[in-house]
């Protein structure tokens, strides 16, 4: 299948979004006083993955070890630029006021930044006219058509993985220790921007990684999941949808 695309400058992708950042990008973004959230999820980890399973290996590479109660987990933390409403760099004419310095995730949109996930026009905010068949080719049979765009996507993915040890140290320094149970939601942590920027910088530039897996609390808004986790020996708590939790399921009474 061939996907055609050209930006219409509608500005929809610059409103009300969480945009994945690398550590270096987050240091700059938060250092300017803009909001950066840390989204945390806990992956059950009873054994090492099969070397022949690339998706399982990726799950390992994007996370760091932790323990909840007596149960081993891995914690995946994603840094995101969060803006409620327009991006702080969006100009009135829908042009980017930070075009030369914009994060990689902005440079590659609407391409998919996550490996093993197909790009789907239906899941993008761009209007129908952005996908007209007479426009330049974006993807052909799942492969990115533009070599420069493909390079930026690869650089973004590599930078995100390279930041995992830094995030392990930063979470410890910030005292963050709650994560959503995988595939049910994301725990949202939102430190003060300048504090986060300095903490990430310090974690990147020095200090040892945590010597042992740190204890984390698993949060869920589903009572059956809470019961399952506590019965398994995890440290778990019930939470509701809100600023601190993005759930995939409605809150249960």
C-alpha positions as CSV (number, residue, x, y, z in Angstrom):
1,X,0.0,0.0,0.0
2,X,1.2,3.5,-0.8
3,X,0.4,6.4,1.5
4,X,0.6,9.9,0.1
5,X,0.9,13.0,2.3
6,X,1.6,16.7,2.4
7,X,1.2,19.1,5.4
8,X,-1.8,21.5,5.1
9,X,-0.6,23.6,8.1
10,X,-3.9,23.1,9.8
11,X,-2.2,23.2,13.2
12,X,-4.1,20.3,14.7
13,X,-1.0,18.4,15.5
14,X,0.2,21.4,17.5
15,X,-2.7,21.4,20.0
16,X,-3.6,19.3,23.1
17,X,-0.9,16.7,22.6
18,X,1.8,14.7,24.4
19,X,4.9,14.6,22.2
20,X,7.6,12.1,22.9
21,X,11.0,13.7,23.7
22,X,14.5,12.4,24.1
23,X,16.3,13.3,27.3
24,X,18.3,16.0,25.6
25,X,15.1,17.5,24.1
26,X,13.3,17.3,27.4
27,X,16.2,19.2,29.1
28,X,15.8,22.0,26.6
29,X,12.0,22.0,26.6
30,X,11.6,22.0,30.4
31,X,14.5,24.4,30.7
32,X,12.5,26.9,28.9
33,X,9.7,26.5,31.5
34,X,7.5,24.3,29.3
35,X,5.7,21.3,30.8
36,X,7.3,17.9,30.4
37,X,5.5,14.9,31.9
38,X,6.9,11.5,32.7
39,X,4.5,8.7,31.8
40,X,5.3,5.4,33.6
41,X,4.0,1.9,33.1
42,X,5.1,-1.3,34.8
43,X,5.8,-4.4,32.7
44,X,5.6,-7.8,34.5
45,X,9.1,-9.5,34.1
46,X,9.3,-13.1,35.3
47,X,12.1,-14.1,32.8
48,X,14.4,-12.7,30.2
49,X,12.9,-12.6,26.6
50,X,13.6,-15.0,23.9
51,X,16.5,-13.6,21.8
52,X,14.5,-14.5,18.7
53,X,11.6,-12.2,19.8
54,X,12.4,-8.6,18.7
55,X,9.3,-7.1,20.3
56,X,10.1,-8.6,23.7
57,X,13.7,-7.4,23.4
58,X,12.5,-3.9,22.6
59,X,10.3,-4.0,25.7
60,X,13.4,-4.9,27.8
61,X,15.5,-2.2,26.1
62,X,13.0,0.6,26.7
63,X,12.7,-0.1,30.4
64,X,14.7,-0.5,33.6
65,X,14.4,-3.1,36.4
66,X,12.2,-2.6,39.5
67,X,10.3,-4.6,42.1
68,X,6.8,-4.3,43.5
69,X,6.4,-6.1,46.7
70,X,8.1,-9.4,45.9
71,X,7.4,-9.3,42.2
72,X,10.0,-8.3,39.5
73,X,8.9,-5.7,37.0
74,X,10.5,-3.4,34.5
75,X,9.5,0.3,34.4
76,X,9.0,2.1,31.0
77,X,9.1,5.8,31.4
78,X,8.3,8.2,28.5
79,X,9.1,11.9,28.5
80,X,6.5,14.0,26.7
81,X,6.0,17.6,26.0
82,X,2.5,18.4,27.2
83,X,0.5,21.4,26.2
84,X,-3.2,21.9,27.0
85,X,-4.2,24.0,24.0
86,X,-1.7,25.3,21.4
87,X,2.0,24.6,21.6
88,X,3.8,27.5,23.2
89,X,5.8,27.9,19.9
90,X,2.7,28.0,17.6
91,X,2.3,31.3,15.8
92,X,-1.1,32.8,14.9
93,X,-0.7,31.8,11.2
94,X,-0.1,28.1,12.3
95,X,3.6,28.3,11.5
96,X,6.1,27.0,14.1
97,X,8.1,29.7,16.0
98,X,10.7,27.1,16.9
99,X,11.0,25.4,13.5
100,X,14.8,25.1,13.5
101,X,14.9,23.7,17.0
102,X,11.7,21.6,17.0
103,X,11.9,18.1,18.5
104,X,12.4,15.1,16.2
105,X,8.8,13.9,16.9
106,X,7.5,17.1,15.3
107,X,9.9,16.7,12.3
108,X,8.6,13.2,11.5
109,X,4.8,13.7,12.0
110,X,2.6,12.0,10.8
111,X,5.1,9.0,10.6
112,X,5.0,6.5,13.5
113,X,7.8,6.9,16.0
114,X,7.2,3.6,17.8
115,X,8.8,0.4,16.3
116,X,6.5,-2.5,15.5
117,X,3.5,-0.1,15.1
118,X,2.1,0.7,11.7
119,X,1.4,4.3,10.8
120,X,-2.4,4.7,10.2
121,X,-3.9,7.9,8.6
122,X,-7.1,7.2,10.6
123,X,-5.1,7.7,13.8
124,X,-3.7,11.0,12.7
125,X,-5.2,14.5,13.1
126,X,-4.4,15.7,9.6
127,X,-7.5,16.5,7.4
128,X,-8.5,14.2,4.5
129,X,-7.0,16.6,1.9
130,X,-3.5,16.0,3.4
131,X,-3.7,12.4,2.2
132,X,-4.7,13.0,-1.4
133,X,-3.3,10.5,-4.0
134,X,-1.6,13.2,-6.1
135,X,0.6,14.3,-3.1
136,X,4.2,13.1,-2.5
137,X,4.6,9.5,-1.3
138,X,5.0,9.2,2.5
139,X,5.2,5.4,2.8
140,X,5.3,2.5,0.4
141,X,4.4,-0.9,1.8
142,X,5.2,0.3,5.3
143,X,8.6,1.7,4.4
144,X,9.3,5.4,4.7
145,X,9.8,6.9,1.3
146,X,12.1,9.8,2.2
147,X,15.6,8.7,3.4
148,X,16.0,11.8,5.5
149,X,12.7,11.2,7.3
150,X,13.7,7.6,7.8
151,X,17.0,8.7,9.4
152,X,15.2,11.1,11.8
153,X,12.8,8.3,12.8
154,X,15.7,6.0,13.5
155,X,17.6,8.7,15.4
156,X,14.5,9.4,17.5
157,X,14.1,5.7,18.4
158,X,17.7,5.3,19.3
159,X,17.7,8.5,21.4
160,X,14.7,7.3,23.4
161,X,16.4,3.9,24.1
162,X,19.7,5.6,25.1
163,X,17.8,7.7,27.6
164,X,16.5,4.8,29.7
165,X,19.5,4.7,32.2
166,X,19.2,8.4,32.6
167,X,15.5,8.1,33.4
168,X,16.2,5.4,36.0
169,X,18.5,7.8,37.8
170,X,16.2,10.8,37.4
171,X,13.2,8.9,38.8
172,X,15.2,8.0,41.8
173,X,16.4,11.5,42.3
174,X,12.9,12.9,42.0
175,X,11.4,10.2,44.3
176,X,9.1,8.9,41.6
177,X,7.9,5.4,42.3
178,X,4.4,4.8,40.9
179,X,3.6,3.2,37.6
180,X,0.4,2.0,35.9
181,X,0.0,-1.7,35.2
182,X,1.1,-2.3,31.6
183,X,-1.6,-2.1,28.9
184,X,-4.1,-0.5,31.3
185,X,-2.9,3.1,31.5
186,X,-0.1,5.4,32.3
187,X,0.9,7.0,35.6
188,X,1.5,10.7,35.0
189,X,4.3,12.6,36.9
190,X,4.8,16.3,36.3
191,X,7.7,17.8,38.2
192,X,8.3,21.6,38.1
193,X,9.9,22.2,34.7
194,X,13.2,23.7,35.8
195,X,13.6,21.1,38.5
196,X,13.1,18.4,35.9
197,X,15.5,19.9,33.5
198,X,18.3,20.1,36.1
199,X,17.6,16.6,37.4
200,X,17.7,15.2,33.9
201,X,20.9,17.1,33.2
202,X,22.5,15.8,36.4
203,X,21.4,12.2,35.7
204,X,22.7,12.4,32.1
205,X,26.1,14.0,33.0
206,X,27.0,12.0,36.1
207,X,26.2,9.5,38.8
208,X,25.8,5.8,38.9
209,X,22.7,3.9,37.9
210,X,20.7,2.5,40.9
211,X,22.6,-0.6,42.1
212,X,19.5,-2.6,42.8
213,X,15.9,-2.7,41.5
214,X,14.0,0.0,43.4
215,X,10.5,-0.7,44.9
216,X,7.6,0.7,42.9
217,X,3.9,0.9,43.5
218,X,1.6,-0.3,40.8
219,X,-1.6,1.8,40.2
220,X,-4.8,0.8,38.4
221,X,-8.4,2.0,38.2
222,X,-9.7,-1.5,37.9
223,X,-10.6,-3.4,41.1
224,X,-10.0,-6.9,39.6
225,X,-6.5,-5.8,38.6
226,X,-5.9,-4.5,42.0
227,X,-7.0,-7.8,43.6
228,X,-4.8,-9.8,41.1
229,X,-1.8,-7.6,41.9
230,X,-2.1,-7.7,45.6
231,X,-2.8,-11.5,45.6
232,X,0.4,-11.9,43.6
233,X,2.4,-10.0,46.3
234,X,2.7,-6.6,44.6
235,X,2.5,-3.2,46.2
236,X,-0.6,-1.8,44.4
237,X,-3.1,0.9,44.8
238,X,-6.4,2.0,43.3
239,X,-6.4,5.3,41.4
240,X,-8.9,7.3,39.4
241,X,-8.7,8.9,36.0
242,X,-7.3,12.4,36.3
243,X,-4.1,14.5,36.2
244,X,-2.1,11.6,37.7
245,X,-3.5,8.8,35.7
246,X,-4.4,8.2,32.0
247,X,-6.4,5.0,32.0
248,X,-7.4,2.9,29.1
249,X,-10.6,1.8,30.8
250,X,-13.3,3.8,32.7
251,X,-13.1,4.1,36.5
252,X,-14.9,1.4,38.4
253,X,-17.1,2.4,41.3
